[in-house]
Amino acid sequence: MSAPCPAPQIQAAITIQTLNLRFPIFQSGGRSLKKMLFHWGRSRLSGTAQSQTGTTMVDALHDLNLHITAGERVGLVGHNGAGKSTLLRVMAGIYLPDSPHVTIQGHVAALLSLNAGMQPSLTGRDNITLFGHQQGFDKRRIRQLEDDVEAFAGLGSFMDLPVRLYSSGMSIRLGFGLATAVTPDILLMDEWFMAGDAHFQAMAEQRLTRLVNATQIVVMTSHALDVLEKWCTRILWLEAGRIVRDGPAPAVLAAYRAAAEG
Ligand SMILES: Nc1ncnc2c1ncn2[C@@H]1O[C@H](COP(=O)(O)OP(=O)(O)OP(=O)(O)O)[C@@H](O)[C@H]1O
């Protein structure tokens, strides 16, 4: 397997200042007094609020300040709905809050969903070529990319069939192979990256280790604390869209474990 294609080096950094992100969760029409009182009580308990138009809003991220510099491997922890995936999506540029709040320096690769950017009607091979074009690669680099991903994914003749015919395991192999083929400055990972069978996980870990070592900044989220312990130098603990603790991995993970047990 050839090494992932290197990207030009710049000093990577992520800076987030006073970031608030709210999502509408449902439209409420005319209401009886009973319903209004019910929703008022529920919103007090859940941290949601109602806008002037009657739309219920959830504060996914609240007054977030954060600076991440080159060399850091940051893990995000927090209970369901804490805002971990939302924060990763903000860093990936998928959610676009007002620009002064978020400054990203460096080329970002986001391993957030398996089939991100994949065209189901195209073959695996054509998807690789498409990805290469999107990266601005010349023919030689696209061929290298194809060899690398094909060798990793091990799909045989399925490589020339449309991706919509792939099993979920095949999709994971192709999606992971492609997403990890180019070394970015900043790597963002959701916990799906450890999906797949045991053989795939061993192969994936080898490839991921190489990628993480070559990347300036890594931000990942996982509910598996041993995974974060292994990969991360710094942990951000989020709850209800706010940072509860931010510090060296061993100390924050110990506090998080203690809170979960106590
Ligand atoms: N696109 C969206 N539309 C509406 N609400 C959203 C959207 N994305 C996230 N939310 C809400 O924002 C909050 C934070 O969600 P998020 O997915 O970031 O949490 P999480 O910490 O990743 O949770 P989990 O560990 O369960 O994956 C939740 O209340 C969620 O319902």
The ligand as a Gaussian input file, in Angstrom:
#p B3LYP/6-31G(d) Opt

LIG

0 1
 N      -29.500000      19.333000      12.538000
 C      -30.068000      19.454000      13.735000
 N      -31.337000      19.915000      13.859000
 C      -31.897000      20.065000      15.060000
 N      -31.287000      19.772000      16.222000
 C      -30.032000      19.312000      16.161000
 C      -29.347000      19.117000      14.930000
 N      -28.099000      18.643000      15.193000
 C      -28.024000      18.552000      16.529000
 N      -29.162000      18.948000      17.109000
 C      -29.443000      19.015000      18.555000
 O      -28.312000      19.630000      19.161000
 C      -27.992000      18.979000      20.388000
 C      -26.571000      18.456000      20.330000
 O      -26.527000      17.346000      19.433000
 P      -25.204000      16.580000      19.042000
 O      -25.552000      15.583000      18.001000
 O      -24.147000      17.547000      18.751000
 O      -24.839000      15.819000      20.423000
 P      -23.752000      14.709000      20.700000
 O      -23.007000      15.142000      21.912000
 O      -22.947000      14.432000      19.486000
 O      -24.663000      13.466000      21.050000
 P      -24.432000      11.878000      20.820000
 O      -23.370000      11.467000      21.808000
 O      -25.759000      11.311000      21.175000
 O      -24.059000      11.656000      19.406000
 C      -29.041000      17.892000      20.600000
 O      -30.048000      18.420000      21.425000
 C      -29.566000      17.631000      19.202000
 O      -30.901000      17.209000      19.247000

